[in-house]
Amino acid sequence: MNIGDNFKIESDSLNVTLSKKIQRKSKEGKVYTDWKAMGYFATPENALAELVNQKVRDTGLEDLKTIVKEIQNLHGIIHKILPKHLQGVRKPIEG
């Protein structure tokens, strides 16, 4: 499941993997796009929480306005993709 242009979540029978798109250079000097694992998690929720935490850390924690804007941006991306992947999954009962 892609999250925006630069992140994705994949799973296997053991883990959920959060990966980031990076640029690599081959031995021949050609630049190509690859994915680098940022972490391995027990649940997709944990992977998404780490993504939000990482993006907050990437702001440099310089000012609250920048942090809040980044969190809102990520929440918007996550909410756009979740309905596609959770069709048929019921919301948990709150309370």
matplotlib code that plots the C-alpha trace (Angstrom):
import matplotlib.pyplot as plt

x = [0.0, 1.6, 1.4, 1.9, 4.8, 7.6, 6.4, 4.8, 3.6, 4.0, 3.4, 4.4, 3.4, 5.7, 5.9, 4.5, 7.3, 7.4, 9.7, 10.9, 11.7, 15.3, 17.7, 20.7, 23.6, 24.6, 28.2, 28.0, 27.0, 23.3, 20.8, 17.7, 14.8, 14.7, 12.9, 14.7, 13.0, 12.5, 11.2, 9.3, 6.1, 3.4, 0.5, -0.2, -1.3, 2.2, 3.8, 1.6, 2.3, 6.0, 5.6, 3.9, 6.6, 9.4, 7.9, 7.6, 11.3, 12.2, 10.8, 13.7, 11.1, 11.8, 8.3, 4.9, 3.2, 5.5, 4.9, 1.1, 1.1, 3.1, 0.9, -2.3, -0.7, 0.0, -3.4, -4.9, -2.8, -3.6, -7.4, -7.4, -5.8, -7.4, -10.9, -9.5, -7.7, -10.3, -13.5, -15.6, -13.8, -16.0, -15.0, -14.2, -16.9, -16.0, -16.7]
y = [0.0, 3.3, 6.3, 9.4, 9.3, 8.4, 5.8, 2.4, -0.4, -4.0, -7.1, -10.8, -13.5, -12.1, -8.3, -5.1, -3.2, 0.6, 1.7, 5.0, 5.7, 6.6, 7.2, 4.8, 4.8, 1.6, 0.5, 1.9, 5.3, 5.1, 6.6, 4.5, 4.5, 1.8, 1.3, 1.3, -0.4, 2.1, -0.5, -3.7, -3.6, -6.0, -4.0, -1.4, 1.0, 0.8, 1.4, 4.4, 5.8, 5.5, 7.3, 10.2, 10.3, 10.2, 13.0, 15.1, 14.4, 15.4, 18.9, 19.5, 20.2, 23.9, 25.3, 24.0, 25.4, 23.3, 20.2, 20.6, 21.2, 18.1, 16.0, 17.3, 16.6, 13.0, 12.4, 13.7, 11.3, 8.3, 9.1, 9.2, 5.8, 3.9, 3.6, 1.9, -0.7, -1.2, -1.7, -4.2, -3.6, -2.4, 0.6, -0.4, 0.4, 3.5, 3.9]
z = [0.0, -1.1, 1.2, -0.9, -3.3, -0.9, 1.5, 1.4, 3.8, 2.9, 4.9, 5.0, 7.5, 10.2, 9.9, 8.5, 6.8, 6.4, 3.5, 2.1, -1.5, -2.0, -4.9, -5.3, -7.7, -9.5, -9.9, -13.5, -12.1, -13.1, -10.6, -9.8, -7.4, -4.7, -1.4, 2.0, 5.0, 7.9, 10.3, 10.9, 12.9, 14.3, 12.9, 10.1, 12.8, 14.4, 11.0, 10.4, 13.8, 13.1, 9.8, 11.6, 14.2, 11.6, 9.6, 12.8, 13.6, 10.0, 10.6, 13.0, 15.7, 15.1, 15.5, 16.4, 13.3, 11.0, 13.1, 13.1, 9.3, 8.7, 10.9, 9.2, 5.8, 6.8, 8.3, 5.0, 3.0, 5.3, 5.2, 1.4, 1.0, 3.9, 2.4, -0.7, 1.5, 4.2, 2.3, 4.1, 7.4, 10.2, 12.4, 16.0, 18.5, 20.5, 24.2]

ax = plt.figure().add_subplot(projection="3d")
ax.plot(x, y, z, "-o")
ax.set_aspect("equal")
plt.show()
